[in-house]
Amino acid sequence: SIYTEAVESLNRGDAYYAGKKFKEVEILVPQSAWAAKASLMASYSEYSRNAYSNAVFALERHIKNYPADKNIPYAHYLIAMCYYEQILDEKKDLQPLLQARKKFEFITQTYPNTDYATDARFKIDLIVDQLAAKEMSIARYYMKTEKWIPALNRLKTVVEIYDTTVFIEEALHRLVEVYYRIG
């Protein structure tokens, strides 16, 4: 009945209260199948209220405490989504971007035949585009401040590593521009 109450609270949009109730279920029946479900749902409650660091912590705890749970691929996917949703744009912190990429790559390798892996492959492509955008942003800054060698290095990175992104044309154009400027 507590689990049902928690699900109803989550459906009403009260993720904080639902998370508390799911944790209560896990504490009350630690050896039952409900404990694993409640643990995962408590983590999802944290995720749904954008408490990403709490959700990642709870999900990693879930993976450690319930290694035989059939929902382990989903737990890994939810961790990746926590990192992914913290990505703002190419000018901000790079750490969530790299953590999301690492976790999505883990999902595609470990659970290749799941829907999570399909979505992970799509998200990896978006992350690679963001990384290329970051390199281009830095290269443009170096060009603006007339620091030609660092700009060249960033542009070469885009050409060599991110050659499948939309930034390849601009990177090649700017490489020619920088080489022309430095003679």
TIROGU-311844 format. One line per field, with one value per atom (N, C-alpha, C, O): residue number from 1; residue in one letter; atom name; x, y, z negated. Coordinates in Angstrom, 1 decimal. Layout:
! TIROGU-311844
n: c(NUM|...)
res: c(A|...)
atom: c(CA|...)
x: c(X|...)
y: c(Y|...)
z: c(Z|...)
! end
This chain:
! TIROGU-311844
n: c(1|1|1|1|2|2|2|2|3|3|3|3|4|4|4|4|5|5|5|5|6|6|6|6|7|7|7|7|8|8|8|8|9|9|9|9|10|10|10|10|11|11|11|11|12|12|12|12|13|13|13|13|14|14|14|14|15|15|15|15|16|16|16|16|17|17|17|17|18|18|18|18|19|19|19|19|20|20|20|20|21|21|21|21|22|22|22|22|23|23|23|23|24|24|24|24|25|25|25|25|26|26|26|26|27|27|27|27|28|28|28|28|29|29|29|29|30|30|30|30|31|31|31|31|32|32|32|32|33|33|33|33|34|34|34|34|35|35|35|35|36|36|36|36|37|37|37|37|38|38|38|38|39|39|39|39|40|40|40|40|41|41|41|41|42|42|42|42|43|43|43|43|44|44|44|44|45|45|45|45|46|46|46|46|47|47|47|47|48|48|48|48|49|49|49|49|50|50|50|50|51|51|51|51|52|52|52|52|53|53|53|53|54|54|54|54|55|55|55|55|56|56|56|56|57|57|57|57|58|58|58|58|59|59|59|59|60|60|60|60|61|61|61|61|62|62|62|62|63|63|63|63|64|64|64|64|65|65|65|65|66|66|66|66|67|67|67|67|68|68|68|68|69|69|69|69|70|70|70|70|71|71|71|71|72|72|72|72|73|73|73|73|74|74|74|74|75|75|75|75|76|76|76|76|77|77|77|77|78|78|78|78|79|79|79|79|80|80|80|80|81|81|81|81|82|82|82|82|83|83|83|83|84|84|84|84|85|85|85|85|86|86|86|86|87|87|87|87|88|88|88|88|89|89|89|89|90|90|90|90|91|91|91|91|92|92|92|92|93|93|93|93|94|94|94|94|95|95|95|95|96|96|96|96|97|97|97|97|98|98|98|98|99|99|99|99|100|100|100|100|101|101|101|101|102|102|102|102|103|103|103|103|104|104|104|104|105|105|105|105|106|106|106|106|107|107|107|107|108|108|108|108|109|109|109|109|110|110|110|110|111|111|111|111|112|112|112|112|113|113|113|113|114|114|114|114|115|115|115|115|116|116|116|116|117|117|117|117|118|118|118|118|119|119|119|119|120|120|120|120|121|121|121|121|122|122|122|122|123|123|123|123|124|124|124|124|125|125|125|125|126|126|126|126|127|127|127|127|128|128|128|128|129|129|129|129|130|130|130|130|131|131|131|131|132|132|132|132|133|133|133|133|134|134|134|134|135|135|135|135|136|136|136|136|137|137|137|137|138|138|138|138|139|139|139|139|140|140|140|140|141|141|141|141|142|142|142|142|143|143|143|143|144|144|144|144|145|145|145|145|146|146|146|146|147|147|147|147|148|148|148|148|149|149|149|149|150|150|150|150|151|151|151|151|152|152|152|152|153|153|153|153|154|154|154|154|155|155|155|155|156|156|156|156|157|157|157|157|158|158|158|158|159|159|159|159|160|160|160|160|161|161|161|161|162|162|162|162|163|163|163|163|164|164|164|164|165|165|165|165|166|166|166|166|167|167|167|167|168|168|168|168|169|169|169|169|170|170|170|170|171|171|171|171|172|172|172|172|173|173|173|173|174|174|174|174|175|175|175|175|176|176|176|176|177|177|177|177|178|178|178|178|179|179|179|179|180|180|180|180|181|181|181|181|182|182|182|182|183|183|183|183)
res: c(S|S|S|S|I|I|I|I|Y|Y|Y|Y|T|T|T|T|E|E|E|E|A|A|A|A|V|V|V|V|E|E|E|E|S|S|S|S|L|L|L|L|N|N|N|N|R|R|R|R|G|G|G|G|D|D|D|D|A|A|A|A|Y|Y|Y|Y|Y|Y|Y|Y|A|A|A|A|G|G|G|G|K|K|K|K|K|K|K|K|F|F|F|F|K|K|K|K|E|E|E|E|V|V|V|V|E|E|E|E|I|I|I|I|L|L|L|L|V|V|V|V|P|P|P|P|Q|Q|Q|Q|S|S|S|S|A|A|A|A|W|W|W|W|A|A|A|A|A|A|A|A|K|K|K|K|A|A|A|A|S|S|S|S|L|L|L|L|M|M|M|M|A|A|A|A|S|S|S|S|Y|Y|Y|Y|S|S|S|S|E|E|E|E|Y|Y|Y|Y|S|S|S|S|R|R|R|R|N|N|N|N|A|A|A|A|Y|Y|Y|Y|S|S|S|S|N|N|N|N|A|A|A|A|V|V|V|V|F|F|F|F|A|A|A|A|L|L|L|L|E|E|E|E|R|R|R|R|H|H|H|H|I|I|I|I|K|K|K|K|N|N|N|N|Y|Y|Y|Y|P|P|P|P|A|A|A|A|D|D|D|D|K|K|K|K|N|N|N|N|I|I|I|I|P|P|P|P|Y|Y|Y|Y|A|A|A|A|H|H|H|H|Y|Y|Y|Y|L|L|L|L|I|I|I|I|A|A|A|A|M|M|M|M|C|C|C|C|Y|Y|Y|Y|Y|Y|Y|Y|E|E|E|E|Q|Q|Q|Q|I|I|I|I|L|L|L|L|D|D|D|D|E|E|E|E|K|K|K|K|K|K|K|K|D|D|D|D|L|L|L|L|Q|Q|Q|Q|P|P|P|P|L|L|L|L|L|L|L|L|Q|Q|Q|Q|A|A|A|A|R|R|R|R|K|K|K|K|K|K|K|K|F|F|F|F|E|E|E|E|F|F|F|F|I|I|I|I|T|T|T|T|Q|Q|Q|Q|T|T|T|T|Y|Y|Y|Y|P|P|P|P|N|N|N|N|T|T|T|T|D|D|D|D|Y|Y|Y|Y|A|A|A|A|T|T|T|T|D|D|D|D|A|A|A|A|R|R|R|R|F|F|F|F|K|K|K|K|I|I|I|I|D|D|D|D|L|L|L|L|I|I|I|I|V|V|V|V|D|D|D|D|Q|Q|Q|Q|L|L|L|L|A|A|A|A|A|A|A|A|K|K|K|K|E|E|E|E|M|M|M|M|S|S|S|S|I|I|I|I|A|A|A|A|R|R|R|R|Y|Y|Y|Y|Y|Y|Y|Y|M|M|M|M|K|K|K|K|T|T|T|T|E|E|E|E|K|K|K|K|W|W|W|W|I|I|I|I|P|P|P|P|A|A|A|A|L|L|L|L|N|N|N|N|R|R|R|R|L|L|L|L|K|K|K|K|T|T|T|T|V|V|V|V|V|V|V|V|E|E|E|E|I|I|I|I|Y|Y|Y|Y|D|D|D|D|T|T|T|T|T|T|T|T|V|V|V|V|F|F|F|F|I|I|I|I|E|E|E|E|E|E|E|E|A|A|A|A|L|L|L|L|H|H|H|H|R|R|R|R|L|L|L|L|V|V|V|V|E|E|E|E|V|V|V|V|Y|Y|Y|Y|Y|Y|Y|Y|R|R|R|R|I|I|I|I|G|G|G|G)
atom: c(N|CA|C|O|N|CA|C|O|N|CA|C|O|N|CA|C|O|N|CA|C|O|N|CA|C|O|N|CA|C|O|N|CA|C|O|N|CA|C|O|N|CA|C|O|N|CA|C|O|N|CA|C|O|N|CA|C|O|N|CA|C|O|N|CA|C|O|N|CA|C|O|N|CA|C|O|N|CA|C|O|N|CA|C|O|N|CA|C|O|N|CA|C|O|N|CA|C|O|N|CA|C|O|N|CA|C|O|N|CA|C|O|N|CA|C|O|N|CA|C|O|N|CA|C|O|N|CA|C|O|N|CA|C|O|N|CA|C|O|N|CA|C|O|N|CA|C|O|N|CA|C|O|N|CA|C|O|N|CA|C|O|N|CA|C|O|N|CA|C|O|N|CA|C|O|N|CA|C|O|N|CA|C|O|N|CA|C|O|N|CA|C|O|N|CA|C|O|N|CA|C|O|N|CA|C|O|N|CA|C|O|N|CA|C|O|N|CA|C|O|N|CA|C|O|N|CA|C|O|N|CA|C|O|N|CA|C|O|N|CA|C|O|N|CA|C|O|N|CA|C|O|N|CA|C|O|N|CA|C|O|N|CA|C|O|N|CA|C|O|N|CA|C|O|N|CA|C|O|N|CA|C|O|N|CA|C|O|N|CA|C|O|N|CA|C|O|N|CA|C|O|N|CA|C|O|N|CA|C|O|N|CA|C|O|N|CA|C|O|N|CA|C|O|N|CA|C|O|N|CA|C|O|N|CA|C|O|N|CA|C|O|N|CA|C|O|N|CA|C|O|N|CA|C|O|N|CA|C|O|N|CA|C|O|N|CA|C|O|N|CA|C|O|N|CA|C|O|N|CA|C|O|N|CA|C|O|N|CA|C|O|N|CA|C|O|N|CA|C|O|N|CA|C|O|N|CA|C|O|N|CA|C|O|N|CA|C|O|N|CA|C|O|N|CA|C|O|N|CA|C|O|N|CA|C|O|N|CA|C|O|N|CA|C|O|N|CA|C|O|N|CA|C|O|N|CA|C|O|N|CA|C|O|N|CA|C|O|N|CA|C|O|N|CA|C|O|N|CA|C|O|N|CA|C|O|N|CA|C|O|N|CA|C|O|N|CA|C|O|N|CA|C|O|N|CA|C|O|N|CA|C|O|N|CA|C|O|N|CA|C|O|N|CA|C|O|N|CA|C|O|N|CA|C|O|N|CA|C|O|N|CA|C|O|N|CA|C|O|N|CA|C|O|N|CA|C|O|N|CA|C|O|N|CA|C|O|N|CA|C|O|N|CA|C|O|N|CA|C|O|N|CA|C|O|N|CA|C|O|N|CA|C|O|N|CA|C|O|N|CA|C|O|N|CA|C|O|N|CA|C|O|N|CA|C|O|N|CA|C|O|N|CA|C|O|N|CA|C|O|N|CA|C|O|N|CA|C|O|N|CA|C|O|N|CA|C|O|N|CA|C|O|N|CA|C|O|N|CA|C|O|N|CA|C|O|N|CA|C|O|N|CA|C|O|N|CA|C|O|N|CA|C|O|N|CA|C|O|N|CA|C|O|N|CA|C|O|N|CA|C|O|N|CA|C|O|N|CA|C|O|N|CA|C|O|N|CA|C|O|N|CA|C|O|N|CA|C|O|N|CA|C|O|N|CA|C|O|N|CA|C|O|N|CA|C|O|N|CA|C|O|N|CA|C|O|N|CA|C|O|N|CA|C|O|N|CA|C|O|N|CA|C|O|N|CA|C|O|N|CA|C|O|N|CA|C|O|N|CA|C|O|N|CA|C|O|N|CA|C|O|N|CA|C|O|N|CA|C|O|N|CA|C|O|N|CA|C|O|N|CA|C|O)
x: c(0.8|0.0|0.9|0.5|2.0|2.9|3.5|3.6|3.9|4.4|3.4|3.7|2.1|1.0|0.8|0.6|0.9|0.8|1.9|1.7|3.1|4.3|4.1|4.4|3.6|3.4|2.3|2.5|1.3|0.2|0.8|0.4|1.6|2.3|3.1|3.1|3.8|4.7|3.8|4.2|2.7|1.8|1.2|0.9|1.0|0.5|1.5|1.2|2.8|3.8|4.6|5.4|4.3|5.0|6.1|6.0|7.2|8.3|9.1|9.6|9.1|9.8|9.2|9.8|7.9|7.1|7.2|7.3|7.0|7.1|8.5|8.5|9.5|10.9|11.0|11.5|10.4|10.4|9.7|10.1|8.5|7.7|8.4|8.3|9.0|9.7|10.9|11.1|11.6|12.7|12.1|12.7|10.9|10.3|9.9|10.1|9.5|9.2|10.4|10.4|11.5|12.8|13.3|13.8|13.1|13.5|12.6|13.0|11.3|10.3|10.4|10.2|10.7|10.7|12.0|12.0|13.2|14.5|14.8|15.6|14.2|14.5|13.5|13.6|12.5|11.5|11.8|12.7|11.0|11.2|10.8|11.2|10.0|9.5|10.7|10.7|11.7|12.8|13.6|13.9|13.9|14.6|13.8|14.3|12.5|11.6|11.5|11.6|11.4|11.3|12.6|12.6|13.7|15.0|15.2|15.6|14.8|14.9|13.9|14.2|12.7|11.7|12.1|11.8|12.7|13.2|14.3|14.3|15.1|16.1|15.4|15.8|14.4|13.7|13.0|12.9|12.5|11.9|12.9|12.6|14.1|15.2|15.4|15.6|15.5|15.8|14.6|14.9|13.4|12.3|12.2|11.5|12.8|12.8|14.1|14.4|14.9|16.1|17.2|18.1|17.1|18.2|19.1|19.2|19.9|20.7|21.8|22.0|22.5|23.6|23.0|23.6|21.8|21.2|20.7|20.8|20.2|19.8|20.9|20.8|22.0|23.2|23.7|24.0|23.8|24.2|23.2|23.7|21.9|20.9|21.0|20.8|21.2|21.3|22.5|22.4|23.6|24.9|24.7|25.2|24.0|23.7|22.8|23.0|21.8|20.9|21.7|21.4|22.6|23.3|24.2|24.4|24.8|25.6|24.8|25.2|23.7|22.9|22.0|21.7|21.6|20.7|21.3|20.7|22.5|23.1|22.3|22.6|21.4|20.6|19.3|18.6|19.1|17.8|17.7|18.7|16.6|16.4|16.4|16.5|16.3|16.3|17.6|17.7|18.7|20.0|20.4|20.9|20.0|20.3|19.6|20.2|18.4|17.7|18.4|18.4|18.9|19.6|20.8|21.1|21.6|22.7|22.3|22.9|21.2|20.7|20.2|20.5|19.6|19.1|20.3|20.3|21.4|22.6|23.1|23.5|23.2|23.6|22.8|23.2|21.5|20.5|20.7|20.5|21.1|21.3|22.5|22.4|23.5|24.7|24.3|24.7|23.6|23.2|22.3|22.5|21.4|20.6|21.2|20.6|22.4|23.2|24.0|24.7|24.0|24.7|24.0|22.8|24.7|24.0|24.3|23.4|25.6|26.0|27.5|28.1|28.1|29.5|30.4|31.6|29.8|30.7|30.7|31.5|30.0|29.9|30.8|31.6|30.6|31.5|31.4|30.3|32.5|32.7|32.5|32.2|32.5|32.5|31.2|31.3|30.0|28.8|28.8|28.3|29.3|29.4|30.2|29.8|31.4|32.3|31.7|31.9|31.1|30.5|29.4|29.2|28.5|27.4|27.9|27.4|28.9|29.5|30.0|29.7|30.8|31.3|30.2|30.3|29.2|28.1|27.3|26.9|27.0|26.3|27.1|26.6|28.4|29.3|29.3|29.3|29.3|29.2|27.9|27.9|26.8|25.5|25.5|25.0|26.0|26.1|26.9|26.7|28.0|28.8|28.3|28.4|27.7|27.2|25.8|25.6|25.0|23.6|23.3|22.4|23.9|23.8|22.4|22.1|21.7|20.4|19.2|18.1|19.4|18.3|17.9|18.6|16.7|16.3|17.2|17.3|17.7|18.6|19.8|20.3|20.4|21.6|21.2|22.1|20.1|19.7|19.6|20.2|19.0|19.0|20.4|20.7|21.2|22.5|23.3|24.1|23.2|24.0|23.6|24.4|22.3|21.8|22.4|22.9|22.4|22.9|24.4|24.9|25.1|26.6|26.9|27.8|26.1|26.3|26.0|26.8|25.0|24.8|25.9|26.3|26.4|27.5|28.8|29.5|29.1|30.2|30.1|31.1|28.9|28.6|28.9|29.5|28.5|28.8|30.3|30.8|31.0|32.5|33.1|34.1|32.7|33.2|32.9|33.7|31.7|31.3|32.2|32.5|32.5|33.4|34.8|35.3|35.3|36.6|36.5|37.4|35.4|35.3|35.1|35.7|34.4|34.3|35.6|35.9|36.4|37.8|38.6|39.4|38.6|39.3|39.0|39.8|37.7|37.2|37.7|38.1|37.8|38.3|39.8|40.2|40.5|42.0|42.2|43.1|41.3|41.5|41.2|41.8|40.2|39.8|40.9|41.1|41.6|42.7|44.0|45.1|44.0|45.2|46.2|47.4|45.8|46.7|46.6|45.7|47.4|47.2|47.6|46.8|48.6|49.0|48.0|47.6|47.5|46.5|45.2|44.5|44.9|43.7|43.9|43.0|45.1|45.4|45.2|44.6|45.7|45.6|44.2|43.8|43.4|41.9|41.2|40.4|41.5|40.9|41.3|40.5|42.6|43.1|42.4|42.1|42.1|41.4|40.0|39.6|39.3|38.0|38.1|37.3|39.1|39.3|39.7|39.2|40.5|41.0|40.1|39.9|39.4|38.7|37.2|36.4|36.7|35.3|34.9|34.1|35.4|35.3|33.9|33.5|33.0|31.7|30.7|29.5|31.1|30.2|29.9|30.5|28.9|28.6|29.7|29.6|30.6|31.6|32.9|33.7|32.9|34.1|34.3|35.4|33.2|33.4|33.9|34.9|33.4|33.9|35.3|36.1|35.7|37.0|38.0|39.1|37.7|38.6|38.7|39.8|37.6|37.6|38.5|39.3|38.4|39.1|40.6|41.5|40.9|42.3|43.0|44.1|42.3|42.9|43.0|44.1|42.1|42.1|43.3|44.1|43.6|44.7|46.0|46.9|46.1|47.4|47.7|48.8|46.6|46.8|47.3|48.2|46.8|47.2|48.6|49.3|49.1|50.4|51.5|52.6|51.0|51.9|52.3|53.0)
y: c(-1.2|0.0|1.3|2.3|1.2|2.4|2.6|3.7|1.5|1.6|2.2|3.1|1.8|2.3|3.8|4.6|4.2|5.6|6.4|7.5|5.8|6.5|6.7|7.8|5.7|5.8|6.8|7.6|6.9|7.9|9.3|10.2|9.4|10.8|11.2|12.3|10.2|10.5|10.9|11.8|10.2|10.6|12.0|12.6|12.4|13.7|14.8|16.0|14.4|15.4|15.7|16.6|15.0|15.2|14.2|13.2|14.5|13.5|13.4|12.4|14.5|14.5|13.6|12.8|13.7|12.8|11.4|10.5|11.2|9.8|9.2|8.0|10.0|9.4|9.0|7.9|9.8|9.4|8.1|7.2|7.9|6.7|5.5|4.4|5.7|4.6|4.1|2.9|5.0|4.7|4.0|3.0|4.4|3.7|2.3|1.4|2.0|0.6|-0.2|-1.3|0.4|-0.4|-0.7|-1.8|0.2|-0.1|-1.1|-2.0|-1.0|-2.0|-3.4|-4.3|-3.6|-5.0|-5.2|-5.3|-5.2|-5.2|-6.5|-6.5|-7.6|-8.9|-9.2|-10.3|-8.4|-8.7|-8.1|-7.3|-8.5|-8.0|-6.5|-5.8|-6.1|-4.7|-3.8|-2.6|-4.3|-3.4|-2.9|-1.7|-3.8|-3.4|-2.4|-1.4|-2.7|-1.8|-0.4|0.6|-0.4|0.8|1.6|2.8|0.9|1.6|2.3|3.4|1.6|2.2|3.3|4.4|3.2|4.3|5.5|6.6|5.2|6.4|7.2|8.4|6.4|7.1|7.9|9.0|7.2|7.9|9.2|10.2|9.1|10.3|11.5|12.6|11.1|12.1|12.7|13.9|11.8|12.3|13.2|14.2|12.8|13.6|14.9|15.8|15.1|16.5|17.2|18.2|16.7|17.3|17.4|18.2|16.5|16.3|15.3|14.1|15.6|14.7|14.0|12.8|14.8|14.1|13.1|12.1|13.5|12.5|11.3|10.1|11.5|10.3|9.4|8.2|10.0|9.2|8.4|7.2|9.1|8.4|7.2|6.1|7.4|6.4|5.3|4.1|5.6|4.6|3.7|2.5|4.4|3.6|2.6|1.5|3.1|2.3|1.1|0.0|1.4|0.4|-0.7|-1.9|-0.3|-1.3|-2.1|-3.3|-1.5|-2.2|-3.2|-4.3|-2.7|-3.5|-4.6|-5.6|-4.4|-5.3|-5.7|-5.4|-6.4|-6.7|-7.7|-7.7|-8.4|-9.4|-8.8|-9.5|-7.6|-6.9|-6.9|-6.6|-7.2|-7.2|-5.8|-5.6|-4.8|-3.4|-2.7|-1.4|-3.4|-2.8|-2.0|-0.9|-2.5|-1.7|-0.3|0.7|-0.3|1.0|1.9|3.1|1.3|2.1|2.8|3.9|2.0|2.6|3.7|4.8|3.5|4.4|5.7|6.8|5.6|6.7|7.5|8.8|6.9|7.6|8.4|9.6|7.8|8.5|9.7|10.8|9.5|10.6|11.8|12.9|11.4|12.4|13.3|14.5|12.7|13.5|14.2|15.4|13.6|14.2|15.5|16.5|15.4|16.6|17.7|18.8|17.5|18.6|19.4|20.4|18.9|19.6|20.8|20.8|22.0|23.2|23.6|23.6|24.0|24.2|24.1|23.8|24.4|24.1|25.1|24.8|26.2|27.1|26.9|27.5|25.9|25.6|24.4|24.0|23.9|22.9|21.6|21.2|21.0|19.8|18.5|17.5|18.5|17.3|16.5|15.3|17.1|16.3|15.6|14.5|16.4|15.9|14.6|13.6|14.7|13.5|12.3|11.2|12.6|11.5|10.9|9.7|11.7|11.1|10.3|9.2|10.7|10.0|8.6|7.6|8.6|7.4|6.4|5.2|6.9|6.0|5.5|4.3|6.3|5.9|4.8|3.9|5.0|4.0|2.7|1.7|2.8|1.6|0.8|-0.4|1.6|1.0|0.3|-0.8|0.9|0.4|-0.9|-1.8|-1.0|-2.1|-3.3|-4.4|-2.9|-3.9|-4.5|-5.6|-3.6|-4.0|-3.6|-2.8|-4.1|-3.7|-3.9|-3.2|-4.9|-5.2|-4.7|-5.2|-3.6|-3.0|-1.7|-1.1|-1.2|0.1|1.2|2.2|0.9|1.9|2.1|3.2|1.1|1.1|1.9|2.7|1.7|2.5|4.0|4.8|4.3|5.7|6.3|7.4|5.4|5.8|6.2|7.1|5.4|5.7|7.0|7.8|7.3|8.6|9.7|10.8|9.5|10.6|10.8|11.9|9.7|9.8|10.7|11.5|10.6|11.4|12.9|13.8|13.2|14.6|15.1|16.2|14.2|14.6|14.9|15.8|14.1|14.3|15.7|16.4|16.0|17.3|18.4|19.5|18.2|19.2|19.4|20.5|18.3|18.4|19.1|19.9|18.8|19.6|21.0|21.9|21.3|22.8|23.4|24.6|22.7|23.3|23.6|24.7|22.7|22.9|24.1|24.9|24.2|25.3|26.7|27.7|26.6|27.9|28.4|29.6|27.4|27.8|28.3|29.3|27.6|28.0|29.4|30.2|29.7|31.1|32.1|33.2|31.8|32.7|33.0|34.1|31.9|32.1|32.9|33.7|32.7|33.5|35.0|35.8|35.2|36.6|37.3|38.5|36.6|37.2|37.0|37.3|36.5|36.4|35.5|35.7|34.4|33.3|32.2|31.3|32.3|31.4|29.9|29.1|29.7|28.3|27.5|26.4|28.1|27.3|27.2|26.2|28.2|28.1|26.9|26.2|26.8|25.7|24.4|23.5|24.3|23.0|22.6|21.4|23.5|23.2|22.9|21.9|23.6|23.3|21.9|21.2|21.6|20.3|19.2|18.1|19.4|18.4|18.2|17.0|19.2|19.1|18.3|17.4|18.6|17.9|16.4|15.5|16.1|14.8|13.9|12.7|14.4|13.6|13.7|12.8|14.9|15.2|15.4|16.3|14.6|14.8|14.4|14.6|13.8|13.4|14.4|14.2|15.5|16.5|17.6|17.6|18.4|19.5|20.6|21.6|20.5|21.6|21.4|22.2|20.3|20.0|21.0|21.4|21.5|22.5|23.8|24.4|24.3|25.5|25.3|26.3|24.2|24.0|24.0|24.6|23.4|23.4|24.8|25.3|25.6|26.9|27.8|28.6|27.7|28.4|28.0|28.9|26.8|26.3|27.0|27.5|27.1|27.8|29.3|29.9|29.9|31.3|31.5|32.5|30.6|30.8|30.6|31.4|29.6|29.4|30.6|31.0|31.2|32.4|33.5|34.3|33.7|34.8|34.7|35.7|33.4|33.3|33.1|32.9|33.1|33.0|31.6|31.3)
z: c(0.0|0.0|0.0|0.6|-0.7|-0.7|0.7|1.2|1.4|2.8|3.7|4.5|3.6|4.4|4.1|5.0|2.8|2.4|3.1|3.5|3.1|3.7|5.2|5.7|5.9|7.3|7.6|8.5|6.8|7.0|6.8|7.5|5.8|5.5|6.7|7.1|7.2|8.4|9.6|10.3|9.8|10.9|10.7|11.7|9.5|9.2|9.3|9.4|9.4|9.6|8.3|8.3|7.3|6.0|5.9|5.1|6.6|6.6|5.3|5.0|4.6|3.3|2.3|1.7|2.2|1.3|1.7|0.9|3.1|3.6|3.3|3.0|3.5|3.2|1.7|1.4|0.8|-0.6|-0.9|-1.6|-0.2|-0.4|0.2|-0.3|1.4|2.0|1.1|0.9|0.5|-0.4|-1.7|-2.2|-2.1|-3.2|-2.9|-3.7|-1.7|-1.2|-1.3|-1.8|-0.8|-0.7|-2.2|-2.4|-3.1|-4.5|-5.1|-5.9|-4.9|-5.5|-5.0|-5.8|-3.7|-3.2|-2.4|-1.2|-3.1|-2.4|-1.7|-0.8|-2.0|-1.4|-0.3|0.3|0.0|1.0|2.3|2.5|3.3|4.7|4.7|5.6|3.8|3.7|3.4|3.8|2.7|2.3|3.5|3.6|4.4|5.6|6.4|6.9|6.6|7.3|6.7|7.3|5.3|4.6|4.7|4.8|4.6|4.7|6.1|6.2|7.2|8.5|8.6|9.2|8.1|8.2|7.4|7.7|6.2|5.4|6.2|6.2|6.9|7.8|8.9|9.2|9.5|10.6|10.0|10.7|8.8|8.2|8.1|8.4|7.7|7.6|9.0|9.2|10.0|11.4|11.9|12.5|11.6|12.1|11.5|12.1|10.3|9.7|10.0|9.3|10.9|11.4|10.3|10.3|9.3|8.3|8.8|8.3|9.8|10.6|9.8|9.9|8.9|8.1|7.1|6.9|6.5|5.6|6.4|5.9|7.6|8.4|8.8|8.8|9.2|9.6|8.4|8.5|7.3|6.0|5.7|5.5|5.8|5.5|6.5|6.2|7.8|8.8|8.7|8.9|8.4|8.2|7.0|7.0|5.9|4.8|5.2|4.7|6.0|6.5|7.2|7.0|8.1|8.9|8.0|8.2|7.0|6.0|5.2|5.0|4.7|3.7|4.4|3.8|5.7|6.4|7.7|8.7|7.7|9.0|9.9|11.1|9.3|10.1|10.6|11.2|10.3|10.7|12.2|12.9|12.8|14.2|14.8|16.0|14.0|14.4|14.3|14.4|14.2|14.1|15.4|15.3|16.6|17.8|17.7|18.1|17.2|17.0|16.0|16.2|15.0|13.9|14.6|14.3|15.4|16.1|17.0|17.1|17.7|18.7|17.9|18.4|16.8|16.0|15.5|15.4|15.1|14.7|15.9|15.7|17.1|18.3|18.6|18.9|18.4|18.6|17.6|17.9|16.4|15.4|15.8|15.7|16.3|16.8|18.1|18.2|19.0|20.2|20.1|20.8|19.1|18.9|18.2|18.1|17.7|17.1|18.2|17.9|19.4|20.5|20.9|21.2|20.8|21.2|22.6|23.5|22.9|24.2|24.3|23.3|25.5|25.7|24.9|24.8|24.4|23.7|22.2|21.4|21.7|20.3|19.9|20.7|18.7|18.2|19.0|19.5|19.3|20.1|19.4|20.0|18.1|17.3|17.5|17.7|17.4|17.6|19.0|19.2|20.0|21.4|21.5|22.1|20.9|20.9|20.1|20.5|18.9|18.1|18.9|18.8|19.5|20.3|21.4|21.6|22.1|23.2|22.7|23.3|21.7|21.1|20.7|21.0|20.1|19.6|20.8|20.8|21.8|23.0|23.7|24.3|23.8|24.5|23.7|24.3|22.4|21.6|21.9|22.0|22.0|22.3|23.7|23.8|24.7|26.0|26.1|26.9|25.3|25.3|24.4|24.8|23.3|22.3|22.6|22.5|23.1|23.4|24.9|25.1|25.9|27.2|27.9|28.8|27.4|28.0|27.3|27.4|26.5|25.8|26.5|27.2|26.1|26.6|26.0|26.6|24.8|24.2|25.0|25.2|25.6|26.5|27.8|28.2|28.3|29.5|29.2|30.0|28.1|27.7|27.4|27.7|26.7|26.4|27.6|27.6|28.6|29.9|30.4|30.9|30.4|30.9|30.0|30.5|28.7|27.8|27.9|27.8|28.2|28.4|29.6|29.5|30.6|31.8|31.4|31.9|30.6|30.2|29.3|29.4|28.5|27.6|28.4|28.1|29.4|30.3|31.0|31.1|31.4|32.0|31.0|31.3|29.7|28.7|28.5|28.3|28.5|28.3|29.4|29.2|30.6|31.8|31.7|32.0|31.2|31.1|30.1|30.2|29.0|28.0|28.6|28.4|29.4|30.0|31.0|31.0|31.7|32.7|31.9|32.4|30.8|30.0|29.5|29.6|29.0|28.5|29.7|29.5|30.8|32.0|32.4|32.8|32.5|32.8|31.9|32.3|30.6|29.6|29.9|29.9|30.1|30.4|31.7|31.8|32.7|33.9|33.6|34.2|32.8|32.5|31.8|32.0|30.9|30.1|30.9|30.3|32.1|33.0|32.4|32.5|31.8|31.3|32.3|32.1|33.3|34.5|34.2|34.7|33.5|33.3|32.5|32.9|31.3|30.6|31.4|31.3|32.2|33.1|34.1|34.3|34.7|35.6|34.9|35.5|33.7|33.0|32.8|32.9|32.4|32.2|33.5|33.5|34.5|35.8|36.4|36.9|36.2|36.6|35.8|36.3|34.5|33.7|34.3|34.4|34.7|35.3|36.6|36.8|37.4|38.7|38.5|39.2|37.5|37.3|36.5|36.8|35.5|34.6|34.8|34.7|35.2|35.3|36.8|37.1|37.7|39.1|39.6|40.7|38.7|39.2|38.7|38.9|38.0|37.5|38.5|39.6|38.2|39.1|39.1|39.9|38.2|38.0|39.0|39.0|39.7|40.5|41.6|41.8|42.2|43.3|42.8|43.3|41.6|41.0|40.6|40.7|40.0|39.5|40.7|40.6|41.8|43.0|43.5|43.9|43.6|44.1|43.1|43.6|41.9|40.9|40.9|40.7|41.2|41.3|42.4|42.3|43.6|44.7|44.3|44.7|43.7|43.3|42.3|42.5|41.4|40.4|41.1|40.9|42.0|42.7|43.6|43.7|44.2|45.0|44.2|44.6|43.0|42.1|41.6|41.5|41.3|40.8|42.0|41.7|43.2|44.3|44.7|45.6)
! end
